[in-house]
Structures are given as structure tokens and as C-alpha cells.
Amino acid sequence: MFTFALLAVARLIAAVGLFRLKLWGLWLSYVLYLRQTVQAATLLWSLILVEGFQFTSYGGILKIGLVVYLIFLTIPLILLWKTR
């Protein structure tokens, strides 16, 4: 729970930095993006290794959800790079 609270505070600080157009806010956003992406991709890869490409009821929904989550993480990063 401590890690969750620490990450929530870091995301708020990054949002304030991005809102004020500060360079540290942009870099903090990149670091938080990298952490989330590695975590979600590792979970997706481990699910594929354990279950394969079978789409059972819960496993398939979780895999599809993780892919959508990774896409929704990547789109704002691309927009940050373009508007920077």
C-alpha cells in the first residue's frame, strides 16, 4: 500500500509539472510511464507463457485488458513527445 500511495503522489507531482510546462514534470512522466509499461508488459508476457494464446473467460479478458492498457499508456506519451 505504501508503494501505491507513493506512486499516486508522484503522479500528482508530475501532473503539476506538466501543467506548468516544467521540464522535470516531463521527465517524471517518462519515468512513471516506463515503470508502468514494464510492469504491464511483464504481467502480459507471464500470462502468455503460463496459459499460451488461449482465450479462456478470465484469462482472455485479462490479456485483452492488458493490451488495451498498454495502448492507452503509449498514446499519451506519443502526444507528449509531439507537443513538447
Secondary structure, DSSP 4 states (H G I P E B T S, - for coil): -HHHHHHHHHHHHHHHHHHTT-HHHHHHHHHHHHHHHHHHHHHHHHHHHHHTT---HHHHHHHHHHHHHHHHHHHHHHHHHHH-
